[in-house]
Amino acid sequence: MNICALFGGPHKKGNTAALLEKVLDGARSAGHETRRIDVTGMDIRPCKGCMGCKKPKAEGCVQRDDMGQVLDAVKSADVLILASPMYWWNLAGPLKNVVDRFFSLPFNAKVEQSAFAGKKLMLVMTSGQPAVSDGREGLELILAKMCEFTGMTWLGTVTTGTGGTPLAEQSDALKAARDAGATL
């Protein structure tokens, strides 16, 4: 299985990155191919809402930036992982831009050519709050609805809240993340 992880956090070695790496370690241990793309720092502009990608002879997004590389990876993936710290009850801005730009792909689950049909989606998220009060429910609802509409399967969230405890000291959370990756 081909797994593409889109990492949107600002800290390449921070808590979210560490949690994501445990998920990917587990996936590799199960024999899956993994690819991590750090979207922060890439030239990925926000969607313009111009609808150019939906014109009859359109070939995707009209913007020419690094998003083409991301879309190629997404199209070839069986599993898509969105990894982000919780930012104001949502994904971090760079990753949110990526998700908005998914609009340029065929996406309606009722259309056979949906670029997302049959794929699986997982969220890897951390927050500064304890996991029981991290506020992820709204984001999970949005992602589950996105899956329903596009024909993907929602796998849920691998998460932990630091709540003042460094992730490196949360052995249960790290093991759960590795186990989640191994069961993909």
KANORCOR-V312295 format. One record per residue. N is the residue number from 1. SS is DSSP state (@ for helix, = for strand, . for the rest). PHI is phi in whole degrees, 0 to 359 (* if undefined). Layout:
# KANORCOR-V312295
((N:SS:PHI) (N:SS:PHI))
This chain:
# KANORCOR-V312295
((1:.:*) (2:=:258) (3:=:246) (4:=:246) (5:=:254) (6:=:258) (7:=:261) (8:.:245) (9:.:278) (10:.:279) (11:.:246) (12:.:296) (13:.:234) (14:.:276) (15:@:299) (16:@:295) (17:@:298) (18:@:294) (19:@:295) (20:@:299) (21:@:299) (22:@:294) (23:@:299) (24:@:293) (25:@:300) (26:@:298) (27:@:295) (28:@:296) (29:@:295) (30:.:269) (31:.:91) (32:.:273) (33:=:275) (34:=:233) (35:=:218) (36:=:249) (37:=:243) (38:=:272) (39:.:278) (40:.:294) (41:.:94) (42:.:282) (43:.:275) (44:.:235) (45:.:276) (46:.:295) (47:.:299) (48:.:273) (49:.:68) (50:.:279) (51:.:67) (52:@:301) (53:@:288) (54:@:256) (55:.:290) (56:.:310) (57:.:251) (58:.:293) (59:.:241) (60:.:92) (61:.:292) (62:.:281) (63:.:284) (64:.:251) (65:.:215) (66:.:284) (67:@:297) (68:@:303) (69:@:297) (70:@:294) (71:@:297) (72:@:299) (73:@:294) (74:@:296) (75:@:299) (76:@:270) (77:.:273) (78:.:268) (79:=:234) (80:=:245) (81:=:245) (82:=:258) (83:=:239) (84:=:203) (85:=:289) (86:.:290) (87:=:238) (88:.:52) (89:.:63) (90:=:204) (91:.:287) (92:.:298) (93:@:312) (94:@:301) (95:@:285) (96:@:297) (97:@:301) (98:@:299) (99:@:298) (100:@:299) (101:@:284) (102:@:303) (103:@:306) (104:@:286) (105:.:267) (106:.:297) (107:.:224) (108:.:287) (109:.:299) (110:.:279) (111:.:258) (112:.:304) (113:.:274) (114:.:306) (115:.:292) (116:.:252) (117:.:304) (118:.:88) (119:.:279) (120:=:243) (121:=:232) (122:=:231) (123:=:253) (124:=:245) (125:=:217) (126:=:233) (127:=:211) (128:.:279) (129:.:263) (130:.:300) (131:@:305) (132:@:290) (133:@:229) (134:.:276) (135:.:78) (136:.:280) (137:@:303) (138:@:295) (139:@:295) (140:@:298) (141:@:298) (142:@:299) (143:@:293) (144:@:296) (145:@:294) (146:@:301) (147:@:296) (148:@:302) (149:@:287) (150:@:264) (151:.:92) (152:.:270) (153:=:255) (154:=:278) (155:=:265) (156:=:98) (157:=:239) (158:=:257) (159:=:213) (160:=:205) (161:=:257) (162:.:281) (163:.:48) (164:.:92) (165:.:258) (166:.:303) (167:@:303) (168:@:302) (169:@:265) (170:.:255) (171:@:299) (172:@:296) (173:@:293) (174:@:294) (175:@:294) (176:@:298) (177:@:295) (178:@:297) (179:@:298) (180:@:297) (181:@:294) (182:@:291) (183:.:265) (184:.:293))
